[in-house]
Amino acid sequence: MLRIVLSRTLPRISGISNCQYSAAAIPVPSAQPEVHYNKLFINNEWQDAVSKRSFPTINPATGEVICQVAEADKADVDKAVKAAREAFRFGSPWRRMDASDRGLLLSRLADAIERDTAYLAELETLDNGKPYAVSYSVDVPMVVKCLRYYAGWADKWEGKTIPIDGDFFCYTRHEPIGVCGQIIPWNFPLLMQAWKLGPALATGNTVVMKVAEQTPLTALYVASLIKEVGFPPGVVNILPGMGPSAGSAIASHMDVDKVAFTGSTEVGHLIQQASGSSNLKKVTLELGGKSPNIIMSDANMAEAVEQSHFALFFNQGQCCCAGSRTYVQDTIYDEFMERSVARAKSRVVGDPFNMKTEQGPQVRNTEQFKKILGYISSGKREGAKLMCGGGVAADRGYFIQPTIFGDVQDGMTIAREEIFGPVMQILKFKTLEEVVERANDTKYGLAAAVFTKDIDKAHYISSGLRAGTVWINCYDVFGAQAPFGGYKYSGNGRELGEYGLDNYTEVKTVTIKVPQKNS
Amino acid sequence: MPVIGVENVQSAGAPSACTVGKQGNMSSEPGNCQNHQDHDPDHGDAGPAKQTMPMPVPNLEVQYTKIFIDNEWHESCSGRKMPVHNPATGDLLCEVEEADTEDVDKAVQSARAAFQLGSPWRCMDASDRGLLLNRLADLVERDRLRLATLEALDSGKIFLMAYFVDLMATVKTLRYYGGWADKIQGKTIPVDGEYFTYTRHEPIGVCGQIIPWNFPVMMFAWKVAPALCCGNTVIIKPAEQTPLTALHMACLIKEAGFPPGVVNVLPGYGPTAGSAIAHHMDIDKIAFTGSTAVGKLIQKAAGDSNLKRVTLELGGKNPNIVFADCDLEYAVEQAHSGLFFNQGQCCLAGSRVFVEDSIYEEFVCRSAEKARNKVLGNPLVPGVDQGPQIDQKQFDKILELIESGKKEGATLECGGGPWNRNSLFIQPTVFSNVTDDMRIAREEIFGPVQQIMRFRSVNEVIQRANATHYGLAAGVFTNDIDKALTVSSALQAGMVWVNCYNAMSTQCPFGGFKMSGNGRELGEYALQEYTEVKAVTIKISQKNS
């Protein structure tokens, strides 16, 4: 994700703000950062689980236990919802706060995270396995930018006055929805937390957030910063826990007004169902993808190869928007394949704390690990051509070799299902119309890309693709300013940008009888 | 000016405490300056959260007295300087380099270079422009005591007002527009035919900005913040009476990291430097705050030269309408501060108070008592609530208008003359039985002189309130929702306050109907004044919805 940060934005930021980020300035990390927080964060206090249960969180690079973390369940969710409801009470400090001051608090949170960039990046790498250089220069800076962006929105989210017919004065108020449940995944723990908190808090909601059981540590540290910068108690509550228990309790809760979920399409179905079976809470979903990446023969070959490699292998392939169906026009197919294989073979896999490492372990999730290997087997079995990789990359930890399949057909499992690992599928196509149709022939619709120098082709394809995000001659370019979300089974609603605010707002129409209307 | 700001600060809710307590963190490297405030003597630790009133910086020395062009300090091309006085004492504070046409030319060249296609400023991410404005806000917060002291010395305004109102508004304005920088969004537009159309919101270019002496640092922020957030470059001329805080701001702009030439600050006089800006062939836009008389000159100058875009924020003769069903004591208090705030030197001043017949006597009586209780004196001293007028010219004009009021038959309830011989202080003055044709009911006085008129009906007062060539602000006090909505719809004014006055905030647009101005400052609306919209249309092979 977010190549833009690596290649472009960082040097600029450092130019204007004495910011310490630049490739040369990444500090040497500690591979064993101290863990300060491992409890539930409710009402600005650290609490044990009601059940007193805890679970281990594991370093996926070594398989070793990092620490035990308190495990939230239904009873803890109830406590957190109560705290969030109280913080949202009409007349509470949070409700009465100036919008600009909500913005200021978010800005302060961004400042505190920026101050602790190195530590947070270490913790993220330890818990998630992503290369430290990436945690440090992509994930954390994106978090800071996202929070600053939404800080700015807080006092700019404007209602309207509306010229209705008759002797009335009519206006809208953009009010917060209330208590928002948020369930976030393990692939970008810090960033997903910011994507969720930024718009929810800017618009004045309160939050009960469940973080993924694989990666709870950075979210808990951020909780401590939330308290440090001065958010009132109960505004943000962070609960590490399991999906079927804590996650389900949030989704089914009768006093949670909205739930936002990022994760698999399978669980997305459950969330939507839970809302329907409980209180019809508002639902936004950011789910899976099988995103097409279309390379036309007139594209810049070197750039297209590198971008397509990045599009799939970034973050160990654990991106919902991974470009996992690379469609290459027949006339350049062979050269593209050859170069892509060479690039994948040169990918450095190993210790995520080593600065040269491009690919760390998969996130600690035995099921997920087996699933990826299973997909690789199915690819071989169904007749795709294994061009490189195809197996486990180390004796311990959860490493998988960068893998490329050629001659992939649209009907194969690896061309239809989300693999969420370092496995690239390259498919061949002949014509524009054909590739648009094939690209859209999926239940997913999250992202897509096209590489071409032809302005007509670029427009034709970008209009024709059924996807929430289309990149032209680039991939994984994210900005806090631009909305992100899916068509079809890839989700409901949009995150980021101004659009992200809609999903955290109730619009109230106020109409007042007046003696006489005038324009 | 924002009375709201005063109340917020003094009640010090949770987030305000956050502002005060954390500010040091942001003033230099974000990563490792957690304890910055420990070695920052100017840090705003006198904030209300700690329940001690801020005190002016003693024996403050003026640090910046030159012209600021291209992030450097310059002497004037002519070699001329101008004196800057403390209006409370008449003492000379310092001499400042006086910009004229040649200096304006230099500044325009620098601003134009900073605006070149491909320049660092033009290539900068919008979010980074926002970050720079936020950094500037941090620096203003750091130097808040120093700036407030300088402002009080230079303009004669009450130090605590400068600290709590002017500086607070300055910081909030900078932060607010810092947030807008990456939210100024163009559109994609479903045009007919096989086309793809989108708009780009581009900066206008080099903007000339001319600001007045009544709220020097706040007006500086109102002008530069939206201009910079949209990506323009700026040449700003502060008033000759009050150049000092603007020059301090220039220093902070450099410290924050704005590229050279993006902001240029030129102290100087209106007929020379101001006129050069207004007539300049290479300035793309001009924004002026000041008198309606000069506003006309600015508009003409734009017409005579290059049709530069013009926004004007000019004078007012603002009606403040008090119905009998209001909370009387509160209305008296609001009407009083609505006029006397800042020595009456506000374009917003509620200088025509229309009071309903049945409460008229009581209202006048209480208003006069309030005015009589005002404490005049050294604006740096706590407890003083009215300082001097800005200069002799204004002083003379105000006294002349007071005399006209007496002559034309208004009843002088209190005040009516100078206070403390050989100074620029004027007694808080209240006139009753003012009729609409009197000069004090028609002309902007810009001093501590309150006119109270009598009215009987809603329709009458609407008609009288609108019978002016101004249209800046208006107030209405009533507990009746129908009256409130009827009057607020009917008044020809850019701002209408219901059961409050001077309730301004950076999110809310500000500007005038009629001869009170053109365009709006503050809020999202101000962004329009600093952007050119470009529609880009691309032929495509096949359109689909």
Boltz contact constraints between the chains, C-beta under 6 A:
constraints:
  - contact:
      token1: [A, 16]
      token2: [B, 128]
      max_distance: 6.0
  - contact:
      token1: [A, 16]
      token2: [B, 257]
      max_distance: 6.0
  - contact:
      token1: [A, 17]
      token2: [B, 131]
      max_distance: 6.0
  - contact:
      token1: [A, 18]
      token2: [B, 29]
      max_distance: 6.0
  - contact:
      token1: [A, 20]
      token2: [B, 31]
      max_distance: 6.0
  - contact:
      token1: [A, 93]
      token2: [B, 14]
      max_distance: 6.0
  - contact:
      token1: [A, 97]
      token2: [B, 15]
      max_distance: 6.0
  - contact:
      token1: [A, 101]
      token2: [B, 15]
      max_distance: 6.0
  - contact:
      token1: [A, 104]
      token2: [B, 15]
      max_distance: 6.0
  - contact:
      token1: [A, 108]
      token2: [B, 22]
      max_distance: 6.0
  - contact:
      token1: [A, 111]
      token2: [B, 25]
      max_distance: 6.0
  - contact:
      token1: [A, 111]
      token2: [B, 26]
      max_distance: 6.0
  - contact:
      token1: [A, 114]
      token2: [B, 30]
      max_distance: 6.0
  - contact:
      token1: [A, 115]
      token2: [B, 31]
      max_distance: 6.0
  - contact:
      token1: [A, 152]
      token2: [B, 179]
      max_distance: 6.0
  - contact:
      token1: [A, 155]
      token2: [B, 507]
      max_distance: 6.0
  - contact:
      token1: [A, 169]
      token2: [B, 485]
      max_distance: 6.0
  - contact:
      token1: [A, 230]
      token2: [B, 18]
      max_distance: 6.0
  - contact:
      token1: [A, 456]
      token2: [B, 541]
      max_distance: 6.0
  - contact:
      token1: [A, 459]
      token2: [B, 196]
      max_distance: 6.0
  - contact:
      token1: [A, 459]
      token2: [B, 540]
      max_distance: 6.0
  - contact:
      token1: [A, 460]
      token2: [B, 541]
      max_distance: 6.0
  - contact:
      token1: [A, 463]
      token2: [B, 544]
      max_distance: 6.0
  - contact:
      token1: [A, 481]
      token2: [B, 182]
      max_distance: 6.0
  - contact:
      token1: [A, 514]
      token2: [B, 485]
      max_distance: 6.0
  - contact:
      token1: [A, 515]
      token2: [B, 482]
      max_distance: 6.0
  - contact:
      token1: [A, 515]
      token2: [B, 486]
      max_distance: 6.0
  - contact:
      token1: [A, 518]
      token2: [B, 489]
      max_distance: 6.0
